[in-house]
Amino acid sequence: MDSLGAIVFLPREGDLPSLMLEDILFDPAARWLSAALERAGAERFLVVCHDDDRAAAEACFPAGTEFVTAGAVDANRRLTSFLTGLSGPVAVFTRPVFLDDQGAARLSGGDLPQGEDSGVYAISAAALGAAVEAGGDFLTSLRAEGKVFGVRPGLFHGLLPLDRCAPTWDSAQDFARYASITRLQSELGTAPVRFLDKSSVYIGPRVRVGGGTRILPGTILKGETVIGRDCEIGPNTMITDCTIGDRVTVNASQLNESTVDDGTKIGPFAYIRPNCRVGRDVKVGDFVELKNSTVGDGTKISHLTYVGDTDAGSRINFGCGTVTVNYDGTAKFRTTIGDGAFIGCNTNLVAPVKIGEGAYTAAGSTITDDVPADSLAIARSSQTIKIQWAAKRRRARGKK
């Protein structure tokens, strides 16, 4: 079967950027469009846009997309050259639209509903190329030869024309949410993604979720996020550009540009900042922050702890209130903690510092020197008790 090609015009309205570059549920409408087309089998894209919109448009389409400046003298030649390189159908978008997977499937199969002209066409690339080469204007040839994707009011058939009118844009947000949830529920067959409350969940066009996963209210999944199978995500959770393994629980937390392996439990109220790698069966508990760190399998970071610029091994126990002191006001330094170490409550690890395998730090210590394996480090003042000091102080002040 010949692959689908796509030509997308990103028209401007005066000095405003193309409406297709405005966000619908955290991603530009153009990104929703390209993601749906890729899932429908589109392999080649050509985008016609204003020079000032080029950078934003490039972020919305796959690598290898060709770009043509709107109004350029060689635009017709570039369009014809693109069509010549296609052997199958081409979908052409001349107006701002939101397209879901249902609409993309209709375009790739040529099964287009009749109705009001939406500015979306399907046509043989060869036929359109021949018409343009014969001297016709591209858009004139398209309207004469192409099959239009018709839209009837209230029945969108997988496509919604967009404008800057608030009611239409609000409809687009609802349409996007419905489209993303429907895709995740339908494409997994016997083990679909399950939603407790679809109206309170927001999922971007590039997000993928494994079968059997439960999405709880208040969840936001953005960017190139991949969630594994049989997870529980939410409530009140935002995950951006992360890869999450199977059987992971993320409760009331935020994760960014990081990886979490199978069986790990995160939250509530955890914050994972970019460039973290969290291993299998790890506990990242309440009010824990990770930043630019690796955490080995089976490690427990239960509560009130900051782990930044750290390489932590497996089966480590972080006591409450641990801080990796990674910043001296000018530069950042790393902490290394070996497998099986025990970090006592309220320990400060002043980087650069290394804690050996199986080593212990005593509660309340500030560790500034390396700790050998299987050793105990105590870095606190000795306790002194002054008998009856408090009573004498009260009597000196005339109090009982």
C-alpha positions in Angstrom: 0.0 0.0 0.0 1.4 3.4 -1.0 2.2 5.7 2.0 0.3 8.9 2.6 1.9 12.3 2.0 0.8 15.6 3.6 1.0 19.2 2.5 0.2 21.7 5.3 -0.4 25.4 4.8 0.0 27.5 8.0 -1.7 30.7 7.0 -1.3 33.9 9.0 -4.0 36.4 9.9 -2.2 39.8 9.5 0.8 40.0 11.8 -0.4 37.2 14.1 1.4 33.8 13.9 -0.5 30.9 12.4 -3.4 29.7 14.5 -2.0 26.2 14.0 0.9 27.2 16.2 -1.3 28.0 19.2 -1.6 25.4 21.9 -4.5 23.0 22.3 -4.0 21.1 25.6 -0.3 22.2 25.9 0.7 21.3 22.3 0.2 23.4 19.1 -2.6 22.4 16.8 0.0 21.6 14.2 1.6 19.0 16.4 -1.8 17.3 17.0 -2.2 17.2 13.2 1.2 15.8 12.4 0.9 13.1 15.2 -2.5 11.9 13.9 -1.2 11.8 10.3 1.9 9.8 11.3 -0.2 7.3 13.1 -2.3 7.0 9.9 0.8 6.2 7.9 2.0 9.6 6.6 5.7 9.4 5.9 6.5 12.6 4.1 5.4 16.2 5.0 5.7 19.6 3.3 4.8 22.7 5.2 4.2 26.1 3.7 4.6 28.9 6.3 5.8 32.4 7.0 9.5 32.7 7.7 8.8 34.0 11.2 6.8 30.9 11.9 9.4 28.5 10.7 11.2 27.7 14.0 7.9 27.0 15.8 6.6 24.9 12.9 9.7 22.8 12.8 9.1 21.7 16.4 5.7 20.4 15.3 6.6 18.1 12.4 8.8 15.0 12.1 12.5 15.1 11.1 12.8 15.3 7.3 9.8 17.6 6.8 10.3 20.0 3.9 9.5 23.7 4.4 8.5 26.3 1.8 8.2 30.0 2.5 4.7 31.3 1.9 4.6 33.5 -1.3 8.0 32.4 -2.5 8.5 32.7 -6.2 9.6 29.0 -6.4 6.7 27.7 -4.2 4.8 26.1 -7.1 8.0 24.4 -8.3 8.8 23.1 -4.7 5.2 21.8 -4.3 5.4 20.0 -7.7 8.7 18.5 -6.8 7.3 17.2 -3.6 4.3 15.6 -5.3 6.6 14.0 -7.9 8.3 12.1 -5.1 5.1 10.6 -3.8 3.5 7.4 -5.2 0.2 7.4 -3.4 -2.4 9.8 -2.0 -1.6 13.2 -0.5 -3.7 15.1 2.1 -3.6 18.9 1.8 -4.6 21.3 4.5 -5.2 24.9 3.4 -7.0 26.2 6.6 -6.4 25.8 10.4 -8.0 22.5 11.6 -7.9 20.0 14.4 -7.6 16.4 13.2 -7.9 13.3 15.3 -7.1 9.7 14.5 -10.5 9.0 13.1 -10.2 11.9 10.6 -6.7 10.9 9.6 -7.9 7.4 8.9 -10.6 8.8 6.7 -8.1 10.8 4.7 -5.7 7.9 4.2 -8.6 5.7 3.0 -10.3 8.3 0.9 -13.6 7.9 2.8 -14.5 11.5 3.2 -17.9 12.8 4.4 -19.8 15.3 2.3 -20.6 18.8 3.7 -19.2 22.3 4.1 -15.7 22.8 2.7 -13.2 22.4 5.6 -10.1 23.3 3.6 -8.9 19.7 3.8 -8.5 17.6 0.6 -7.4 14.2 -0.4 -6.1 13.5 -3.9 -3.7 11.4 -5.9 -0.3 13.0 -5.7 0.3 12.1 -9.4 -3.0 13.7 -10.5 -2.4 16.9 -8.6 1.2 17.1 -9.7 0.2 16.7 -13.4 -2.5 19.4 -13.1 0.0 21.9 -11.6 2.7 21.0 -14.2 0.1 21.7 -16.9 0.2 25.3 -15.9 -2.5 25.4 -13.2 -2.1 27.2 -9.9 -1.7 24.8 -7.0 -4.7 25.8 -5.0 -7.0 26.1 -8.1 -5.9 22.6 -9.3 -6.4 21.2 -5.8 -10.0 22.5 -5.6 -10.8 21.3 -9.1 -9.3 17.8 -8.8 -9.3 17.0 -5.1 -11.9 15.4 -2.9 -12.9 17.7 -0.1 -13.3 16.7 3.6 -16.8 18.0 4.2 -18.0 19.0 7.7 -21.6 19.3 8.8 -22.3 21.5 11.9 -22.2 19.4 15.0 -20.9 16.3 13.2 -17.2 16.8 12.9 -16.3 13.3 11.6 -12.8 13.5 13.2 -12.0 17.0 12.0 -12.8 20.5 13.4 -12.1 23.7 11.5 -10.5 26.3 13.8 -10.7 30.0 14.1 -9.9 32.6 16.7 -13.4 32.7 18.0 -13.5 31.6 21.7 -16.4 29.1 21.4 -14.6 27.3 18.5 -11.3 27.2 20.4 -13.1 25.9 23.5 -14.7 23.2 21.3 -11.2 22.4 20.1 -9.9 21.8 23.7 -12.9 19.4 24.4 -12.4 17.7 21.0 -8.7 17.2 21.7 -9.3 15.7 25.1 -11.9 13.4 23.7 -9.7 12.4 20.8 -6.7 11.6 23.0 -8.7 9.5 25.5 -10.6 7.7 22.7 -7.3 6.8 21.0 -5.7 5.4 24.2 -8.8 3.4 25.0 -9.3 1.9 21.6 -5.8 1.1 20.3 -4.9 -1.4 23.1 -7.7 -3.9 22.5 -8.2 -6.3 25.4 -6.3 -4.2 28.0 -7.3 -0.5 27.4 -6.3 2.5 29.4 -8.9 3.2 32.1 -10.1 6.6 33.2 -11.9 7.3 36.4 -13.1 10.8 35.2 -12.4 11.6 31.6 -13.5 15.2 32.0 -10.6 16.0 34.4 -7.7 14.4 32.4 -5.5 16.2 29.8 -3.3 14.2 27.5 -1.1 15.5 24.6 -1.0 14.1 21.1 2.4 12.3 21.4 1.7 10.6 24.7 1.6 6.8 24.7 0.1 4.7 27.6 0.3 1.0 28.1 -2.7 -1.3 28.5 -4.2 -1.8 31.9 -3.0 1.6 33.2 -5.4 3.6 35.3 -5.5 7.4 34.9 -7.0 9.2 37.9 -8.5 12.7 38.0 -6.3 15.8 37.7 -3.7 14.0 35.6 -1.8 16.0 32.9 0.5 14.0 30.5 2.6 16.2 28.1 5.2 16.0 25.5 7.0 12.8 24.5 5.7 10.9 27.6 5.5 7.1 27.5 3.7 5.3 30.3 4.0 1.5 30.7 1.5 -1.2 31.5 -0.6 -1.6 34.6 0.4 1.7 36.2 -1.6 4.1 38.3 -1.1 7.7 37.5 -2.7 10.4 39.6 -4.6 12.0 41.1 -3.3 15.5 40.6 -0.1 14.5 38.7 1.8 16.2 35.8 4.3 14.2 33.8 6.3 15.9 31.0 8.7 14.2 28.5 9.2 11.1 30.7 9.5 7.4 30.2 7.7 5.4 32.9 8.0 1.6 33.2 5.4 -1.0 34.1 3.5 -1.2 37.4 4.6 2.3 38.5 2.5 4.4 40.8 2.7 8.2 40.6 0.5 10.0 43.2 0.1 13.8 43.3 3.5 14.5 41.9 5.4 16.2 39.1 7.9 14.5 36.8 10.0 16.1 34.1 12.3 14.8 31.4 13.3 11.7 33.4 13.1 7.9 33.4 11.4 5.7 36.0 11.8 1.9 35.9 9.3 -0.9 36.7 7.6 -1.2 40.0 8.6 2.2 41.5 6.3 4.2 43.7 6.4 8.0 43.6 4.6 10.5 45.8 2.6 12.0 47.1 4.0 15.4 46.6 7.3 14.4 45.0 9.1 16.5 42.5 11.4 14.9 39.9 13.4 17.5 37.9 15.1 16.8 34.5 17.8 14.3 33.8 16.9 11.7 36.5 17.1 8.0 36.1 15.1 6.2 38.8 15.6 2.4 39.0 13.2 -0.5 39.7 11.2 -0.9 42.9 12.3 2.5 44.3 10.4 4.5 46.8 10.3 8.3 46.2 8.0 9.5 49.0 6.4 12.7 50.1 8.3 16.0 49.8 11.2 14.4 48.0 13.0 16.3 45.3 15.3 14.7 42.7 17.5 16.6 40.3 20.0 15.4 37.7 20.5 12.1 39.6 20.5 8.4 39.3 18.9 6.2 41.9 19.5 2.4 41.9 17.1 -0.4 42.2 15.4 -0.9 45.6 16.5 2.4 47.1 14.1 4.1 49.6 13.8 7.9 49.8 10.8 8.1 51.9 10.3 11.7 52.8 11.6 15.3 53.2 14.8 14.8 51.2 16.7 16.5 48.5 18.9 14.4 46.1 20.6 16.6 43.6 23.6 15.9 41.3 23.9 12.4 42.9 24.8 8.9 41.8 23.0 6.7 44.3 23.4 2.9 44.2 20.9 0.1 45.0 19.2 -0.7 48.3 20.1 2.6 49.9 18.0 3.9 52.8 17.8 7.7 52.9 16.6 8.9 56.3 14.2 11.8 56.7 15.7 15.2 56.1 18.7 14.1 54.1 20.2 16.8 51.9 22.9 16.5 49.2 24.6 19.8 49.5 25.6 20.2 45.8 26.1 24.0 45.3 28.7 26.2 46.8 27.3 29.4 45.3 29.4 29.2 42.2 29.5 25.6 40.9 27.7 22.3 41.3 29.3 19.1 42.6 28.3 15.5 42.7 27.7 13.0 45.5 28.3 9.3 45.1 26.6 6.8 47.4 27.4 3.1 47.2 25.0 0.1 47.3 23.5 -0.8 50.6 24.4 2.4 52.4 22.3 3.8 55.2 22.0 7.6 55.4 20.8 8.7 58.8 18.1 11.3 59.4 19.1 14.9 58.9 22.4 14.1 57.3 24.0 16.7 55.1 26.3 15.3 52.4 28.5 18.1 51.3 29.6 17.4 47.7 32.0 16.4 46.3 31.8 13.4 48.6 31.6 9.6 48.3 29.9 7.2 50.7 31.1 3.7 50.3 29.1 0.5 50.0 27.3 -0.6 53.2 28.5 2.5 55.0 26.4 4.3 57.7 26.1 8.0 58.5 24.8 8.9 62.0 21.7 11.0 62.3 22.3 14.7 62.4 25.8 14.5 60.7 27.3 16.9 58.2 29.6 14.7 56.1 32.4 16.6 54.3 34.9 13.7 53.8 34.6 10.4 52.0 33.3 7.5 54.1 34.9 4.1 53.4 32.8 1.0 52.8 31.1 -0.6 55.8 32.1 2.2 58.1 30.1 4.5 60.4 30.6 8.3 60.0 29.7 10.5 62.9 30.0 14.2 62.3 28.3 16.0 65.1 29.2 17.6 68.5 29.2 15.3 71.5 26.1 15.7 73.7 26.6 17.6 77.0 24.1 17.5 79.8 24.1 20.2 82.5 22.0 18.9 85.4 19.3 21.3 86.8 20.5 24.1 84.4 16.9 25.0 83.4 15.7 25.1 87.0 18.6 27.4 88.0 17.9 29.7 85.1 14.2 30.0 86.0 15.1 30.8 89.7 17.6 33.4 88.6 14.8 35.1 86.7 12.4 35.0 89.6 10.3 32.3 88.0 9.2 29.0 89.5 
